Amino acid sequence: MAQAMDIDDVYLAGIMEVLPDAVVQYMLSSIRNARDVAICACVCQRWREAMVHVRSLYFPRTVCDEKINQSDAVVNRMVLSTSSLEELIVYCPFSGKSLLAWLSHTSKTLKHLELRMDNLGEKNPGPNCPSTLDYIASSPHLESLKLWGVSLKQLPAWNPFIKLHTLEVVGVRAQDTALYNMLLACPMLKNLALLGCDGAKVVDIELKHLEQCRLDFYGIGDCFLNITAPKLQVFEIQGAAWIRLRGDHSLRQLSIANNAGKVSKVECGRLSDLESLSMRGVQWSWDAIDTVLQSATEVKNLVMKIEFSGDTDRLLPFPEINLVDFFTSHPRLTNFEVHGAMFAALSQKNSLLRLDDSFSMPCLEEISITVRSPLNADQKMTTLESLVKHGRQLRRLTVRVSQMKNCQETADKFFEKVLRFKQRSHIVIIE
């Protein structure tokens, strides 16, 4: 058997030797994982020499043991043997000196760089000593940059990346000034993601070409955000207390959440192009809720999962919301997901008195309602029935009866009413 395997290996190696250069280069250009590239280099001498044509290299965390010297040696040998590397992804440990060597070698060809920095505990190198982040300036032609575990205590020594359109930083401990100036060095950004951002208090973003932005601030949810992005279309923000969208914009999707603190103020201007809106959190000031709802009159998909309102630290229920006025003000609403507080505010006597045959919700197709309390059960049931009656295009009404904290008997009676309601309407679903 050993002899047969040797014959097969020789035969295979012979086939590899006669493959045209274009075929070999095409095969190698589609391989990314460093282990696979290393294996290919062992096939034959011709393939080993063709390693210079590898365009993408991915070094996973387990490419070798956790010792920086060994991982440095592996990455050094492979990166420095290439001549046209366009993508480099390094998750294994590395030193700043080695990073500088890789990026200097690939400076003319590298377009996509992803690094697991793990330098959150790195001491401030001082004004005259370069940091690990500074070495990224050696790749001036980058189009996308993704960093994991970054300490941003001072401004990186970057020249403007005029080709960089995507920047994603996950797990960053940043000071306001350093973050602001880092973004200034990326003037052509179209896609920005700052996830798990800790330490930022006042964040200013001014990017003329920005189209998609995801921000997630870690902490007690008291961050102040000012953003100027006239081409912004998709915006997701988590953990900010004060949000200001300055100037004109073209938002189509907007998601605002604050799981740790309170959303106190939102200045967003007219949201005439907005199609999808999500508002989440434990507490929002009513002024912030009202501002966003009045600005987004053309919204098609609306998710409201806010527990309480109130302008102080005191948690308050929502004020009364007239159901007729709400749906009249949002005539294009197609999908509506609403949590207990908002549904309770809509289920008011004054709203129900204004319901007549002239009222309709012309575009509404799906509603999902979470009911948290059996209080005012009759009004809530009447509201559910009215939604079915006046939703001429309604195809599905989902009712979630969840975590009721009132007495069990009252909750059971309410649930029985919902069951009877379901039996009368085939579009009602209970979860």
C-alpha positions in Angstrom: 0.0 0.0 0.0 2.9 2.4 0.8 4.3 1.7 -2.6 1.0 2.4 -4.3 0.7 5.7 -2.4 4.2 6.7 -3.5 3.3 5.9 -7.2 0.1 8.0 -6.8 2.0 10.9 -5.3 4.5 10.9 -8.1 1.7 10.7 -10.7 -0.1 13.6 -9.1 3.0 15.7 -8.9 3.6 15.1 -12.5 0.1 16.4 -13.4 0.7 19.5 -11.3 3.9 20.2 -13.1 2.3 20.3 -16.6 -0.6 22.5 -15.6 -0.5 25.9 -17.5 0.8 28.9 -15.5 -2.5 30.7 -15.8 -4.4 27.7 -14.3 -2.0 27.4 -11.4 -2.1 31.1 -10.6 -5.9 31.1 -10.8 -6.1 28.2 -8.3 -3.7 29.8 -5.9 -5.5 33.2 -6.1 -8.7 31.5 -4.7 -6.9 30.1 -1.6 -7.0 32.2 1.6 -6.2 30.1 4.6 -2.5 30.1 5.5 -2.5 26.4 6.2 -3.9 25.6 2.8 -1.4 27.9 1.1 1.5 26.2 3.0 0.2 22.7 1.9 0.0 23.9 -1.7 3.6 25.1 -1.5 4.7 21.5 -0.7 3.1 20.0 -3.9 6.0 20.6 -6.2 8.8 23.1 -6.8 6.8 24.9 -9.5 3.9 25.5 -7.1 6.3 26.7 -4.4 7.7 29.3 -6.8 4.1 30.3 -7.8 3.4 31.3 -4.2 4.3 34.9 -5.2 0.9 35.1 -6.9 -1.2 34.4 -3.8 -3.5 37.4 -3.4 -5.2 36.7 0.0 -3.8 35.3 3.2 -5.8 34.5 6.4 -4.0 33.5 9.6 -6.5 32.2 12.2 -6.0 32.4 15.9 -4.7 28.8 16.0 -2.2 29.0 13.2 0.4 28.3 15.8 0.8 28.6 19.6 0.2 31.8 21.4 3.9 32.8 21.4 4.4 36.0 19.3 7.8 35.0 18.1 6.6 31.8 16.5 3.5 33.3 14.9 5.6 36.3 13.7 8.0 33.9 12.0 5.1 32.0 10.2 3.4 35.1 9.0 6.7 36.8 8.0 7.8 33.9 5.9 4.5 33.7 4.0 3.7 37.4 3.6 7.2 38.4 2.5 7.2 35.6 -0.2 4.3 37.2 -2.0 4.5 40.0 -4.6 0.8 41.0 -5.2 -1.0 40.4 -1.9 -4.4 42.3 -1.9 -6.0 40.9 1.3 -4.3 40.2 4.7 -6.2 38.9 7.7 -4.2 38.2 10.9 -5.9 36.9 14.0 -2.9 35.3 15.6 -0.5 37.3 17.9 2.0 39.6 16.2 4.4 42.3 17.1 4.4 45.9 15.9 7.8 45.5 14.2 6.5 42.5 12.1 3.3 44.4 11.2 5.5 47.2 9.8 7.5 44.8 7.8 4.3 43.1 6.3 2.6 46.4 5.4 5.8 47.9 4.0 6.3 44.9 1.7 2.7 44.9 0.5 2.2 48.7 0.5 1.6 49.0 -3.3 -0.9 46.1 -3.6 -2.7 45.7 -0.3 -6.4 46.7 -0.4 -8.1 44.8 2.5 -6.6 44.5 6.0 -8.1 42.9 9.1 -6.2 42.7 12.3 -6.9 41.3 15.8 -4.9 44.0 17.7 -5.5 42.9 21.3 -3.7 46.0 22.5 -6.4 47.3 24.9 -3.8 47.0 27.7 -1.0 48.6 25.7 0.6 51.5 27.5 0.7 54.9 25.9 3.9 54.9 23.8 4.4 58.6 24.2 4.4 61.4 21.6 7.7 60.4 19.9 7.2 56.6 19.9 5.0 55.0 17.2 2.1 52.8 18.3 1.0 49.7 16.6 -1.8 51.6 14.9 0.7 54.1 13.4 2.1 51.3 11.2 -1.1 51.0 9.3 -0.2 54.2 7.5 2.3 52.0 5.5 -0.7 50.8 3.5 -1.9 54.0 1.7 -4.1 52.1 -0.8 -6.4 50.4 1.6 -10.0 50.1 0.6 -11.3 48.3 3.7 -9.9 48.1 7.3 -11.2 46.0 10.1 -9.7 46.0 13.6 -10.5 44.0 16.7 -9.5 45.0 20.3 -8.1 48.5 19.8 -6.8 51.0 22.3 -7.2 54.5 20.8 -5.7 56.8 23.4 -4.0 59.2 21.0 -4.3 60.1 17.4 -2.7 57.5 15.0 -0.1 59.0 12.8 -2.1 58.4 9.6 -2.1 60.3 6.4 -5.5 60.5 4.8 -6.6 57.2 3.3 -8.2 58.5 0.1 -9.3 55.0 -1.1 -10.7 53.7 2.2 -14.4 53.1 2.0 -15.0 50.6 4.8 -13.8 50.9 8.4 -14.9 48.5 11.1 -13.6 48.6 14.7 -14.8 46.0 17.2 -13.9 46.4 20.8 -12.3 49.9 21.1 -11.4 51.9 24.1 -11.2 55.5 22.8 -10.9 59.1 23.8 -13.1 61.6 22.0 -10.4 63.6 20.3 -8.4 60.6 19.1 -11.6 59.0 17.7 -12.6 62.2 15.9 -9.2 62.7 14.3 -9.0 59.0 13.3 -12.2 59.5 11.3 -10.9 62.7 9.7 -8.1 60.6 8.3 -10.8 58.5 6.4 -12.6 61.2 4.4 -14.0 58.8 1.7 -15.7 56.4 4.1 -19.0 54.9 2.9 -19.4 52.2 5.6 -18.5 52.8 9.2 -18.9 50.4 12.2 -17.8 51.2 15.8 -19.0 48.3 17.9 -18.3 47.9 21.6 -16.9 51.4 21.9 -15.9 52.3 25.4 -14.8 55.6 26.9 -16.4 57.9 24.3 -18.6 60.7 25.8 -19.0 63.2 23.0 -18.6 61.8 19.5 -18.5 64.0 16.4 -18.7 62.4 13.0 -18.4 64.4 9.8 -18.2 62.3 6.7 -19.6 63.6 3.4 -19.7 60.2 1.6 -21.0 58.0 4.5 -23.9 55.7 3.5 -24.0 53.1 6.2 -23.2 53.6 9.9 -23.4 51.3 12.9 -22.4 52.6 16.3 -22.5 50.7 19.6 -21.3 52.6 22.7 -20.5 50.5 25.8 -21.2 51.8 29.2 -24.1 53.6 31.0 -25.7 54.9 27.8 -24.9 58.6 28.3 -23.0 59.3 25.1 -23.7 62.4 23.1 -23.5 62.0 19.3 -23.4 64.6 16.5 -23.3 63.3 13.0 -23.1 65.1 9.7 -23.5 62.8 6.7 -25.6 64.0 3.8 -25.5 60.7 2.0 -26.4 58.5 5.0 -29.0 55.8 4.2 -28.7 53.2 7.0 -28.0 54.3 10.6 -28.0 52.1 13.7 -27.1 53.6 17.1 -27.0 51.9 20.5 -26.0 53.5 23.8 -26.4 57.3 23.1 -28.5 59.6 25.3 -28.5 62.6 22.9 -28.5 62.1 19.1 -28.2 64.9 16.6 -28.4 64.4 12.8 -27.2 67.6 11.3 -28.0 68.9 7.8 -29.7 67.0 5.1 -29.6 63.2 4.8 -31.3 60.4 2.9 -32.0 57.9 5.6 -33.9 54.8 4.6 -33.3 52.7 7.7 -33.0 54.1 11.3 -32.5 52.1 14.5 -32.1 53.8 17.9 -31.6 51.8 21.1 -30.3 52.3 24.6 -30.3 49.3 26.8 -28.4 50.8 29.7 -29.5 54.5 29.9 -32.2 56.8 28.7 -32.6 58.4 25.3 -33.2 62.0 26.3 -33.1 63.9 23.0 -33.2 63.1 19.3 -32.8 65.8 16.6 -33.2 64.2 13.2 -34.9 66.7 10.9 -37.3 65.6 8.3 -37.2 61.8 7.6 -39.1 61.9 4.4 -37.2 58.9 2.8 -37.4 56.7 5.8 -38.8 53.2 5.2 -37.8 51.3 8.3 -37.7 52.6 11.9 -36.8 50.8 15.1 -37.0 52.4 18.6 -35.9 50.3 21.5 -34.8 50.7 25.1 -35.9 50.8 28.7 -36.7 54.5 28.9 -37.0 57.3 26.4 -38.1 60.9 27.1 -41.5 61.4 25.5 -40.1 64.4 23.6 -37.6 62.1 21.9 -40.3 59.6 21.0 -42.7 62.2 19.7 -40.0 64.0 17.6 -39.0 60.8 15.8 -42.6 59.7 15.2 -43.6 63.1 13.8 -40.5 63.2 11.5 -41.1 59.7 10.1 -44.5 60.1 8.6 -43.7 58.0 5.5 -42.3 55.0 7.4 -43.3 51.6 6.2 -41.9 49.3 8.9 -42.0 50.4 12.5 -40.8 48.6 15.6 -41.4 50.2 19.0 -40.1 48.3 22.0 -39.8 51.0 24.7 -40.7 50.1 28.2 -41.2 53.6 29.8 -41.1 57.3 29.1 -40.4 60.2 31.4 -38.1 63.2 31.3 -36.5 62.5 34.6 -35.1 59.3 36.1 -38.6 58.3 37.2 -40.0 55.6 35.0 -43.5 56.7 33.7 -46.0 55.1 31.3 -46.7 56.5 27.9 -49.2 59.4 27.7 -52.4 58.8 25.8 -51.9 58.4 22.0 -54.9 58.8 19.7 -55.0 55.7 17.6 -56.9 57.4 14.7 -54.4 60.3 14.6 -51.4 58.0 14.8 -52.4 55.8 11.8 -53.6 58.8 9.9 -50.2 60.4 10.3 -48.4 57.3 9.1 -50.5 56.3 6.1 -47.8 54.1 4.4 -47.3 51.9 7.5 -47.1 48.3 6.3 -45.5 46.4 9.2 -46.0 47.4 12.8 -44.4 45.7 15.9 -45.4 47.3 19.2 -44.5 46.5 22.8 -46.8 46.8 25.8 -46.3 50.5 26.7 -47.1 51.8 23.2 -50.1 49.5 22.8 -51.5 50.6 26.2 -51.2 54.2 25.1 -53.1 53.5 21.9 -55.9 51.6 23.7 -57.6 54.6 25.2 -61.3 55.5 25.4 -60.8 58.8 23.5 -59.3 56.9 20.6 -62.0 54.3 20.5 -64.7 57.0 20.4 -63.3 58.4 17.2 -63.4 55.1 15.3 -66.0 55.1 12.5 -66.3 53.6 9.0 -64.3 56.4 7.4 -61.2 55.4 9.3 -58.8 53.0 7.6 -55.2 51.8 7.6 -54.8 51.4 3.8 -51.3 49.8 3.7 -51.1 47.8 7.0 -50.4 44.1 6.3 -48.8 42.8 9.5 -49.1 43.7 13.2 -47.2 42.2 16.1 -48.4 43.2 19.6 -46.9 42.3 22.9 -49.3 42.7 25.8 -47.7 42.9 29.3 -50.7 43.8 31.5 -54.4 42.7 31.6 -55.4 46.2 32.9 -58.0 47.9 30.8 -58.7 44.5 29.1 -62.0 45.6 27.5 -60.3 48.6 25.8 -57.4 46.5 24.6 -59.7 43.9 23.2 -61.8 46.6 21.4 -58.5 48.0 20.0 -57.5 44.6 18.6 -60.9 44.2 17.0 -60.7 47.6 15.5 -57.3 46.9 14.0 -58.7 43.8 12.3 -61.9 45.7 11.1 -60.2 48.8 9.7 -57.0 47.1 8.4 -58.4 46.3 5.0 -55.1 44.8 3.8 -54.2 43.1 7.1 -53.0 39.6 6.6 -51.6 38.7 10.1 -52.1 40.0 13.6 -49.8 38.3 16.1 -50.6 38.7 19.8 -47.9 37.9 22.4 -49.2 37.6 26.0 -45.9 37.9 27.9 -44.7 38.2 31.6 -47.9 39.6 33.1 -47.2 40.6 36.7 -50.7 41.3 37.8 -52.9 38.7 39.6 -53.1 35.4 37.8 -56.9 35.3 37.7 -57.2 38.6 35.8 -54.5 37.6 33.4 -56.3 34.3 32.7 -59.5 36.1 31.9 -57.8 38.4 29.5 -56.1 35.4 27.8 -59.5 33.7 27.4 -60.8 36.8 25.7 -57.9 36.8 23.3 -58.6 33.1 22.6 -62.2 33.8 21.7 -61.0 36.7 19.5 -58.7 34.3 17.6 -61.6 31.9 17.0 -63.5 34.7 15.3 -60.7 35.8 13.0 -58.4 33.6 11.0 -55.6 36.2 10.7 -55.0 36.3 14.5 -52.1 34.3 15.8 -51.3 33.9 19.5 -47.7 33.4 20.6 
